[in-house]
Amino acid sequence: MERAADIIVVADATGDRVDPVAWEMLAFARRLKDMNGGSVRVWLLGETPEASAREMALASGVDVSALQCPGLRAGSVAATSTA
């Protein structure tokens, strides 16, 4: 039996709060998980993302990792397509 894929949401923290788009991506990831199984976790990037990561983890119950990225500005984590 195949193991279900894990889903990782990569998002950025805007100042000291979670970017609203991160919440939307988390909701979509949860829907994917419900359809296909696996688990969901979030990597929250920012200059000082620790408080935002705690907020998101407490509010969502999902494992959230804070990744400090000096010089990262709000909105700089974006999905891109070559199509």
C-alpha positions in Angstrom: 0.0 0.0 0.0 1.3 3.4 -0.9 2.0 5.9 1.9 0.0 9.2 1.6 2.1 12.2 0.8 2.8 14.8 3.4 1.8 18.4 2.5 4.0 21.3 3.5 2.7 24.8 3.3 5.5 27.4 2.8 4.3 30.9 3.7 5.6 34.2 5.1 4.8 36.1 8.2 3.9 39.8 7.8 5.5 41.6 10.6 4.3 40.0 13.8 1.2 38.4 12.3 0.4 35.5 10.0 -0.3 36.6 6.5 -3.9 36.0 5.5 -2.8 34.0 2.5 -1.1 31.5 4.8 -4.4 30.7 6.4 -6.0 30.2 2.9 -3.1 27.9 1.9 -3.5 25.9 5.1 -7.2 25.5 4.5 -6.5 24.2 1.0 -3.8 21.8 2.3 -6.3 20.4 4.8 -8.8 19.8 2.0 -6.1 17.9 0.1 -5.2 15.9 3.2 -8.9 15.0 3.7 -9.1 13.7 0.1 -5.7 11.9 -0.1 -4.5 11.3 3.5 -1.1 12.2 4.8 -0.3 15.1 7.1 0.0 18.9 6.9 2.7 21.1 8.4 3.6 24.7 7.8 7.0 26.4 7.3 6.5 30.0 8.2 9.3 32.2 7.0 10.1 35.8 8.0 12.6 38.1 9.7 11.1 37.2 13.2 8.4 34.6 12.6 8.4 32.9 16.0 5.4 34.7 17.5 3.4 34.2 14.2 4.3 30.5 14.1 3.1 30.1 17.7 -0.1 31.9 16.9 -0.8 29.7 13.9 0.1 26.5 15.7 -2.2 27.3 18.6 -5.1 28.4 16.4 -4.8 25.5 13.9 -3.4 22.6 15.8 -1.0 22.0 13.0 2.8 21.6 13.4 4.3 25.0 12.4 8.1 25.6 12.0 9.4 29.2 12.3 12.2 29.7 9.8 14.1 33.0 10.4 15.2 34.5 7.1 17.0 37.8 7.5 16.1 40.3 4.8 12.9 38.5 3.8 10.2 41.0 3.2 6.4 40.5 3.5 4.9 39.0 0.3 8.2 37.7 -1.1 7.2 34.1 -0.8 5.0 33.5 -3.8 3.9 30.7 -6.0 5.3 30.9 -9.5 4.6 29.0 -12.7 6.5 28.5 -15.9 3.4 27.6 -17.8 
